[in-house]
């Protein structure tokens, strides 16, 4: 396999998680009785540009189809994060009723609803029918398509150049990262700003966050790799922030390389230097991640097996993609985790891909009173524990498996 960005031959392995179905390919009662597509799940690292990436097996249209069930608007902490983003960007870049904001991967309108509330014109680009429909229901203009140079040129021809583009948690999801990034250089006005948020590879490796690896994530990103990709495709990085979201993310600010005039902030060089000091540009840095991943998986499986021997009932919360990676790598089935609760009605009544564990509404927790509730989206652990604090009424305990196995008394 060759690198998606620079076409160098890939030889350095980060981790091999066996095989799994696409993490958001939830099963229905009908498809439960049909075969599933499983793909190898292995991440390789380019020793030229240092882009970490999954092997090519699945196509984007297979992963982000009409039944795609990830809706951003069901997390209160993520909504609060998005509202702060809009307020901060409007202030910093002077956005008003004469501006135009374009969000790529607008999902269910979770972010653009706050742009609209500020009276700023906006457009969302979202390829999946289910989430696009949810955004349109909020009154948000949506272009239902995959983003790249072609679509960017079409939007510009329609008079939809952007003062600000937002691309939260989508840069890792694109198979052709060069075409995707080059689209922003086309779409931005001469002094426009593009922001990108994505999980930081340094946090993924340093904190054993292997469950953020799944087929929908084609790339695992550092500032080192992103700056090189941007420069090759017409964008210039001028600022970066470190965020707590998704277990530790970066927000990268970029401008057009040909017309942008914003000075480069000192924290860009500071973070690039830290990545170098940590060892990110050295093959030895990636050794040992497989072993640490296997330890997390083994500890979780042993915990579930012991709970079963003791007659304890285990449920899980959050039918998240990262939970599917954990469940499938550990070989978990409904005999070890009875059901998964999720607030999203689009997932309720379905089954987790691979593990085939039923996804149910929250009322099942109160009726069945499990002894343990595994929080699969561990990045939302505080929010979930506050929401489900009532499980202490029957002595229930919370469990998080990543980055290390932790059992916490509710309340």
ABEGO torsion letter per residue (X at the ends): XBBAAAGBBBABBABBAEBBBBAABBBBAAAAABBBBBBBBBBBBBAAAGBBBBBBABBAAAABBAABABBAAABAAAAAAAAAAAAAAAAAAGBBAABBBBBBGAEAGAAAAAAAAAGBBBBBBBABAAAAAAAAAAGBBBBBBBBEAAAAAAAAAAGABBABBBBBGAAAABABAAAAAAAAAAABBAABBBBBBBBBAAAAAAAGBAAABBAABABBBBAAAAAAAAAAAGBBBABBBBBABGGEBBBBBBBBAAABABBBBAAAAAAAAAAAAAGAABAAAABGAAAAAAAAAAAAAAAAAAAAAAGBBBBBBGBBAAAAAAAAAAGBBAAABABBBBABAAABGBBBBGAGBBBBBAAAAAAAGBABBBBABAAAAAAAAAAAAAAAAAGBBBBBAOABBBBBBBX
